[in-house]
Amino acid sequence: MRCVIARFPFDLTKFEVEQSMSGITPEPAAGLCVTIDRRVYPVMQVGEVITRQNRRDFTSVEMHRALTRLGFTCHDARPVRPDWDARADERALDW
């Protein structure tokens, strides 16, 4: 499928994107994310790998649109939960 990313045309297939991302460790999820082979990647990381361009050259919206058209599931990153409960610390200090 032809996708235009940062004003450059790319002929991408879902299989090619999956192959490109197969050996890549996902960065911490932030903002828009995509699920590829049960792994959650930021769309900007995927865009950098498959286009070989700097992340400043394209937007997350462009990547979201391209990956959705290829059949991937895009979503917002899950909110990060703190490792500790602030209220439990307050009770321990008797405040």
MOUR-V412795 format. One line per field, one symbol per residue. burial: # if it has 24 or more other ideal C-beta (glycine too) atoms within 12 Angstrom, else .. A space follows every 50 residues. Layout:
burial: ???
This chain:
burial: ..#.##...#.#....##.##....#..#.######...########### #......#.#.###.##..#.#.#.....................
